[in-house]
Amino acid sequence: MTVPLRAAIIGTGAIAHAHAEAIAALAPRIELAAVVDVDVDRARAFADRFGAAAVHGDVDGLLAERPDLVHICTPPQTHVPLAIRALRAGIPVLVEKPTALSLAEMDELVTVACETGVPALTVFQHRFGDAAQRLMRLRDEGVLGRPLVAVCETLWYRSADYFDLPWRGRWDVEGGGPTMGHGIHQFDLLLAVLGSWRRVSAVAARQALPTDTEDVSMALVEFDSGALASVTNSIVSPREVSRLRFDFEHATVEVEHLYGYTDADWTLTPAPGHEHLAERWSAESSAADAAATSSHTSQLGAILDAFATGREPGVAADDARRTLEFAAATYASAFRGMPVRAGEIPADDPFYRSMDGGAVPWPAVKGATA
């Protein structure tokens, strides 16, 4: 009988529930061995609910148990320090987004992962849904033709009381607004499909919410392939929707959902003369689990498959860096009023050290900036 992989969770707040539910859904391949939280009572209640065998009041005690995988579900400013402690202990990590608060932090994590040879992974679960995987297979086969145009929209709504938590809406703790904390899932999938981006031209604003960060950003993106895309990240949009549309030479592929898509949320519309693509999409869709949602479960399942077969699991830190660089470029372009090319944020640039770059054009209302 195969021994279950032993997982541990650091931080038992809201997002940790999605991780624990994914672990439970994938039993007996994996089990929740331990949890830790600064609020030990909350950790005990969480452990009771999800069947964790051990509860710790500090990270050292948890790491001493030598779990096989650590899920980091704490506020963003603690992600990299905790991940590095686990990596140096030889334990792979799965880090909630955003992986890091800056490119400087991200590069530190990438360096430690390379030095130790231990995987540092980021939660970008929308890459792992059945339909997204199918889209990337068709892209790789070349049957869709060149990518031409894309639209990426995260139009969500958050009320003012959402920001009552002291760490929300602050550059120095959360790293940014919807560009970092909400839309990053959608544009990560955009980048996963379209590949390397070349240049970003963006705007950002604080339209309505009591935050130091933006509550909306918009960007125009050029890709190395020649494709053009628009990206909108908003948390001031009462009718919430998450939408991606890819216009290739031979078909349009699009998805509309909110916090997780199923296969039924996707459509493929063929260009004239390429109707066989719609037939193939439908045939492969009917073979998939139509009820499966792009979720922590889908990504964790892919990670377990990779561990079992000796492959590199996704999404590794160096891959996640490209998505974080896109967020940094969006802020740098918006606050400097000029386009930013990939690779144009060097180590001596203020936007390398913090997403606000010391250039936010509105006054702070919550606290210190990074």
C-alpha positions as CSV (number, residue, x, y, z in Angstrom):
1,M,0.0,0.0,0.0
2,T,1.3,3.5,-0.9
3,V,2.0,5.7,2.1
4,P,0.1,9.0,1.9
5,L,2.1,12.1,1.4
6,R,2.1,14.1,4.7
7,A,1.0,17.7,4.2
8,A,1.2,20.6,6.7
9,I,-0.6,24.0,6.6
10,I,0.9,27.2,8.0
11,G,-1.9,29.7,8.7
12,T,-5.5,28.6,9.2
13,G,-7.4,31.6,7.9
14,A,-10.0,31.6,5.1
15,I,-7.8,30.4,2.2
16,A,-6.4,27.5,4.3
17,H,-9.8,25.9,4.0
18,A,-9.4,25.5,0.3
19,H,-6.1,23.8,0.8
20,A,-7.5,21.5,3.5
21,E,-10.5,20.6,1.3
22,A,-8.1,19.8,-1.6
23,I,-6.1,17.5,0.7
24,A,-9.2,15.8,1.9
25,A,-10.5,15.4,-1.7
26,L,-7.3,13.7,-2.8
27,A,-7.1,11.2,0.1
28,P,-5.6,8.6,0.5
29,R,-2.8,9.9,-1.7
30,I,-2.2,12.8,0.8
31,E,-3.2,13.5,4.4
32,L,-3.2,16.6,6.6
33,A,-0.5,15.8,9.2
34,A,-0.1,19.1,11.0
35,V,-1.2,22.8,11.2
36,V,0.2,25.9,12.8
37,D,-1.2,29.3,13.5
38,V,-0.3,32.2,15.8
39,D,-3.9,31.8,17.1
40,V,-3.6,28.3,18.6
41,D,-7.3,28.1,19.4
42,R,-8.1,28.7,15.8
43,A,-5.6,26.2,14.7
44,R,-7.1,23.5,17.1
45,A,-10.6,24.2,15.7
46,F,-9.2,23.9,12.1
47,A,-7.4,20.7,13.0
48,D,-10.6,19.2,14.5
49,R,-12.6,20.1,11.4
50,F,-10.1,18.7,8.9
51,G,-8.6,15.9,10.9
52,A,-5.1,17.2,11.3
53,A,-3.1,14.9,13.6
54,A,-1.0,17.7,15.2
55,V,-1.3,21.3,16.1
56,H,1.7,23.6,16.7
57,G,2.0,27.1,18.0
58,D,5.2,27.8,16.1
59,V,6.7,26.9,12.7
60,D,9.8,25.3,14.2
61,G,7.7,22.6,15.8
62,L,5.8,21.9,12.5
63,L,9.0,21.7,10.4
64,A,10.5,19.4,13.0
65,E,7.8,16.9,12.0
66,R,9.4,16.7,8.5
67,P,6.2,16.9,6.5
68,D,6.4,16.1,2.7
69,L,4.8,19.3,1.6
70,V,4.1,22.6,3.4
71,H,1.1,24.8,2.4
72,I,1.7,28.5,3.2
73,C,-1.6,30.2,3.8
74,T,-0.5,33.3,5.8
75,P,-0.8,37.0,4.9
76,P,1.4,37.9,1.9
77,Q,4.3,39.6,3.7
78,T,5.2,36.3,5.5
79,H,5.1,34.1,2.4
80,V,8.8,34.3,1.3
81,P,10.4,34.1,4.8
82,L,8.3,31.1,5.7
83,A,8.9,29.4,2.3
84,I,12.7,29.9,2.7
85,R,12.7,28.3,6.2
86,A,10.9,25.3,4.8
87,L,13.2,25.0,1.7
88,R,16.3,25.2,3.9
89,A,14.8,22.4,6.0
90,G,14.5,20.4,2.7
91,I,10.7,20.5,2.6
92,P,8.8,21.5,-0.6
93,V,6.3,24.4,-0.3
94,L,3.1,25.4,-2.0
95,V,2.6,29.1,-1.5
96,E,-0.6,31.1,-1.8
97,K,-0.6,34.0,-4.2
98,P,1.0,36.4,-4.4
99,T,4.1,34.4,-3.9
100,A,6.1,37.5,-2.9
101,L,5.6,41.2,-2.3
102,S,8.3,42.3,-4.8
103,L,10.6,41.0,-7.5
104,A,13.5,41.3,-5.0
105,E,11.7,38.9,-2.6
106,M,10.8,36.6,-5.5
107,D,14.4,36.4,-6.7
108,E,15.5,35.5,-3.2
109,L,13.0,32.7,-3.2
110,V,14.1,31.5,-6.7
111,T,17.8,31.6,-5.5
112,V,17.1,29.5,-2.4
113,A,15.0,27.0,-4.4
114,C,17.9,26.6,-6.9
115,E,20.5,26.3,-4.1
116,T,18.6,23.7,-2.2
117,G,17.0,21.8,-5.1
118,V,13.7,21.8,-3.2
119,P,10.5,22.9,-5.1
120,A,8.9,26.2,-4.3
121,L,5.5,26.3,-5.9
122,T,2.8,28.9,-6.3
123,V,-1.0,28.4,-6.3
124,F,-2.1,29.3,-9.8
125,Q,-4.9,26.7,-10.0
126,H,-6.6,28.0,-13.2
127,R,-3.8,26.5,-15.3
128,F,-4.8,23.0,-14.2
129,G,-8.5,22.8,-15.1
130,D,-9.3,20.3,-17.9
131,A,-10.3,23.0,-20.4
132,A,-7.2,25.1,-19.9
133,Q,-5.0,22.0,-20.3
134,R,-6.9,21.1,-23.5
135,L,-6.4,24.7,-24.8
136,M,-2.7,24.5,-24.2
137,R,-2.5,21.1,-25.9
138,L,-4.2,22.4,-29.0
139,R,-2.0,25.5,-29.0
140,D,1.1,23.3,-28.8
141,E,-0.1,21.2,-31.7
142,G,-0.5,24.4,-33.8
143,V,-4.0,23.6,-34.9
144,L,-5.4,26.9,-33.6
145,G,-3.0,28.9,-35.6
146,R,-1.2,32.0,-34.3
147,P,-2.6,33.9,-31.3
148,L,-3.8,37.3,-32.4
149,V,-6.0,39.0,-29.7
150,A,-6.9,38.3,-26.1
151,V,-9.1,39.8,-23.4
152,C,-8.5,39.2,-19.7
153,E,-11.0,40.6,-17.2
154,T,-11.3,40.2,-13.5
155,L,-14.3,42.3,-12.6
156,W,-15.1,41.7,-8.9
157,Y,-16.6,43.6,-6.1
158,R,-15.4,44.2,-2.6
159,S,-17.2,46.5,-0.1
160,A,-15.4,48.9,2.2
161,D,-15.7,46.6,5.2
162,Y,-13.7,43.9,3.4
163,F,-10.7,46.2,4.2
164,D,-11.4,46.3,7.9
165,L,-8.7,43.7,8.3
166,P,-5.5,45.7,9.0
167,W,-3.4,44.0,6.5
168,R,-5.7,44.4,3.5
169,G,-5.3,47.3,1.1
170,R,-1.7,48.1,2.2
171,W,1.4,48.0,-0.1
172,D,3.7,47.0,2.7
173,V,1.7,44.0,3.8
174,E,-0.5,42.9,0.9
175,G,1.8,44.0,-1.9
176,G,-1.0,45.7,-4.0
177,G,-4.6,45.8,-4.9
178,P,-6.6,43.7,-7.4
179,T,-3.5,43.5,-9.7
180,M,-1.7,41.5,-7.1
181,G,-4.4,39.8,-5.1
182,H,-7.4,39.2,-7.4
183,G,-6.8,39.5,-11.1
184,I,-3.4,37.7,-10.9
185,H,-5.1,34.3,-11.3
186,Q,-6.7,35.3,-14.6
187,F,-3.7,37.0,-16.1
188,D,-1.4,34.1,-15.0
189,L,-3.5,31.9,-17.2
190,L,-3.4,34.5,-20.0
191,L,0.4,34.4,-19.7
192,A,0.5,30.6,-19.5
193,V,-1.4,30.4,-22.8
194,L,0.2,33.2,-24.7
195,G,3.8,32.9,-23.5
196,S,6.4,35.6,-23.0
197,W,5.1,39.2,-22.9
198,R,7.1,42.0,-24.5
199,R,5.7,45.3,-23.3
200,V,3.0,46.7,-21.0
201,S,1.2,50.0,-21.1
202,A,-1.1,50.5,-18.0
203,V,-3.2,52.8,-15.9
204,A,-4.3,52.3,-12.3
205,A,-6.6,54.2,-9.9
206,R,-8.1,54.2,-6.5
207,Q,-11.7,54.8,-7.5
208,A,-13.8,54.2,-4.4
209,L,-12.4,52.0,-1.7
210,P,-10.5,52.9,1.5
211,T,-7.2,51.5,0.5
212,D,-3.6,52.6,0.0
213,T,-3.5,50.3,-3.1
214,E,-5.3,50.6,-6.4
215,D,-8.8,49.3,-6.7
216,V,-8.7,49.0,-10.5
217,S,-5.9,48.7,-13.1
218,M,-6.0,48.3,-16.9
219,A,-3.2,47.2,-19.2
220,L,-2.5,46.8,-22.9
221,V,0.0,44.0,-23.5
222,E,2.2,43.0,-26.5
223,F,3.5,39.4,-26.6
224,D,6.7,38.0,-28.3
225,S,4.3,36.1,-30.6
226,G,2.9,39.4,-31.8
227,A,-0.4,38.8,-30.0
228,L,-2.1,41.8,-28.3
229,A,-4.2,41.6,-25.1
230,S,-6.1,43.9,-22.7
231,V,-6.1,43.1,-19.0
232,T,-8.6,44.6,-16.5
233,N,-8.4,44.0,-12.7
234,S,-11.2,45.6,-10.7
235,I,-12.8,45.2,-7.3
236,V,-15.4,48.0,-7.8
237,S,-17.6,46.1,-10.3
238,P,-21.0,45.0,-8.8
239,R,-21.8,42.4,-11.5
240,E,-18.9,40.1,-10.9
241,V,-17.3,38.1,-13.7
242,S,-14.0,36.5,-14.6
243,R,-13.5,36.3,-18.3
244,L,-10.8,35.2,-20.7
245,R,-11.0,35.3,-24.5
246,F,-8.3,34.1,-26.9
247,D,-8.7,34.8,-30.6
248,F,-6.4,32.6,-32.7
249,E,-6.2,32.5,-36.5
250,H,-8.6,29.5,-36.6
251,A,-10.8,29.7,-33.5
252,T,-11.9,31.8,-30.6
253,V,-11.6,30.1,-27.2
254,E,-13.2,31.8,-24.2
255,V,-14.3,31.2,-20.6
256,E,-16.6,33.1,-18.3
257,H,-16.9,32.2,-14.7
258,L,-16.3,33.8,-11.3
259,Y,-13.9,32.0,-8.8
260,G,-13.4,28.7,-10.6
261,Y,-14.5,27.4,-14.0
262,T,-15.9,24.0,-15.1
263,D,-15.6,22.5,-18.6
264,A,-19.1,23.8,-19.3
265,D,-17.9,27.4,-18.9
266,W,-15.7,27.2,-22.0
267,T,-16.6,27.6,-25.6
268,L,-14.7,27.2,-28.9
269,T,-16.0,29.1,-32.0
270,P,-14.2,28.0,-35.2
271,A,-13.3,30.3,-38.0
272,P,-15.0,29.3,-41.3
273,G,-13.3,26.2,-42.7
274,H,-12.1,25.0,-39.3
275,E,-15.3,23.5,-38.0
276,H,-13.5,20.3,-37.1
277,L,-11.9,22.2,-34.2
278,A,-15.3,22.6,-32.6
279,E,-16.0,18.9,-33.1
280,R,-12.7,18.0,-31.5
281,W,-13.2,20.4,-28.6
282,S,-16.6,18.9,-27.9
283,A,-15.4,15.4,-28.2
284,E,-12.5,15.9,-25.7
285,S,-14.8,17.9,-23.4
286,S,-17.3,15.0,-23.2
287,A,-14.5,12.8,-22.1
288,A,-13.5,15.1,-19.3
289,D,-15.1,15.4,-15.8
290,A,-17.5,18.2,-16.7
291,A,-18.3,19.0,-13.1
292,A,-14.6,19.4,-12.0
293,T,-13.7,22.9,-11.1
294,S,-10.4,24.6,-11.6
295,S,-9.4,24.6,-8.0
296,H,-6.7,23.9,-5.4
297,T,-7.7,20.3,-5.8
298,S,-6.8,20.2,-9.5
299,Q,-3.4,21.8,-9.0
300,L,-2.6,19.7,-5.9
301,G,-3.5,16.6,-7.9
302,A,-1.1,17.6,-10.6
303,I,1.6,18.2,-8.0
304,L,1.1,14.7,-6.6
305,D,1.2,13.2,-10.1
306,A,4.5,15.1,-10.7
307,F,6.0,13.9,-7.4
308,A,5.0,10.3,-8.1
309,T,6.6,10.3,-11.6
310,G,9.7,12.3,-10.8
311,R,8.7,15.3,-12.9
312,E,9.0,19.0,-11.9
313,P,5.7,20.1,-10.4
314,G,4.0,23.4,-11.4
315,V,4.0,26.3,-10.8
316,A,7.7,26.6,-9.9
317,A,9.1,29.8,-8.5
318,D,11.0,30.8,-11.7
319,D,7.8,30.4,-13.7
320,A,5.7,32.3,-11.2
321,R,8.2,35.1,-11.3
322,R,7.1,35.9,-14.9
323,T,3.6,36.5,-13.6
324,L,4.9,38.7,-10.7
325,E,7.0,40.7,-13.1
326,F,3.9,41.4,-15.2
327,A,2.2,42.8,-12.0
328,A,5.3,44.9,-11.3
329,A,5.4,46.2,-14.9
330,T,1.7,47.1,-14.7
331,Y,2.3,49.2,-11.6
332,A,5.5,50.8,-13.0
333,S,3.8,51.7,-16.2
334,A,0.7,53.1,-14.5
335,F,2.6,55.2,-12.0
336,R,5.3,56.4,-14.4
337,G,3.0,57.0,-17.3
338,M,5.1,55.1,-19.8
339,P,5.4,51.6,-21.3
340,V,7.5,49.0,-19.5
341,R,9.3,46.2,-21.4
342,A,9.9,42.7,-20.0
343,G,13.3,42.7,-18.1
344,E,13.3,46.5,-17.7
345,I,12.9,46.5,-13.9
346,P,16.5,46.0,-12.7
347,A,17.7,45.5,-9.1
348,D,18.3,49.3,-8.6
349,D,14.7,50.2,-9.7
350,P,12.3,51.2,-6.9
351,F,9.7,48.9,-8.5
352,Y,12.0,46.0,-8.0
353,R,11.9,46.5,-4.2
354,S,8.1,47.2,-3.9
355,M,5.1,47.2,-6.2
356,D,4.3,50.8,-5.4
357,G,7.8,52.0,-6.4
358,G,7.4,55.0,-4.1
359,A,5.4,56.6,-6.9
360,V,1.7,56.2,-5.9
361,P,-0.1,59.4,-6.9
362,W,-2.8,59.3,-4.1
363,P,-2.3,59.7,-0.3
364,A,-2.2,56.8,2.0
365,V,-5.2,56.2,4.2
366,K,-4.3,52.9,6.0
367,G,-0.7,53.0,7.0
368,A,2.9,53.1,5.9
369,T,3.9,52.2,2.3
370,A,6.6,49.8,1.4
